[in-house]
Amino acid sequence: KQEVTQIPAALSVPEGENLVLNCSFTDSAIYNLQWFRQDPGKGLTSLLLIQSSQREQTSGRLNASLDKSSGRSTLYIAASQPGDSATYLCAVRVAGNTPLVFGKGTRLSVIA
Amino acid sequence: NAGVTQTPKFQVLKTGQSMTLQCAQDMNHNSMYWYRQDPGMGLRLIYYSASEGTTDKGEVPNGYNVSRLNKREFSLRLESAAPSQTSVYFCASRAEGADGYTFGSGTRLTVV
């Protein structure tokens, strides 16, 4: 059974810092991995998706990397802003038509 | 706006009452999903439907039933609500062959 772990569970940083969120998964035979953002009381917004054959994806100040063999992904946020405060969720898909398996998320607070 | 619509947004039930959570998408997506999100537990899959006419159990199906009424709609029914079913419920959909998921804004359910 695929299990996804996110560390740390919560993180508080001052504005302007670069930061890394970590995600690990137990079964390296994944189809793809996605990072989502969730604001309090809201739904999920997809940030980045990495296919199993890719090493990284970038969108603006966000960069996600994937090391499938070691079962790890990182989400790098550059020059953090208070607007980045949210919960970040990592999710993996094991095969083409299977549902996403989610980690428990990292709650990020960026302090002005 | 196109997307996934969940109704109701909030609901309070008494133990033993029944209710149906509605989900509809207007993107012609084949696959639809129901997740629940509890504090500290991340999102856990309840049921999913890979295509119209099919449904499958997820990680936590006990106490729930689903109906894929047509391609657009996927409902989740609680026959006899229990306090353990207090949670935020998210519906999601995905197009066949695509990687991106679209999430609804959630239904916050409290069972007293």
Interface residues (C-beta under 8 A of the other chain):
Chain A: V4 A9 N32 Q34 G41 K42 G43 L44 T45 S46 L49 Q51 L89 A91 R93 N97 P99 L100 V101 F102 G103 K104 G105
Chain B: S31 Y33 Y35 G40 M41 G42 L43 R44 L45 Y48 A50 G58 F90 A92 D99 G100 Y101 F103 G104 S105 G106
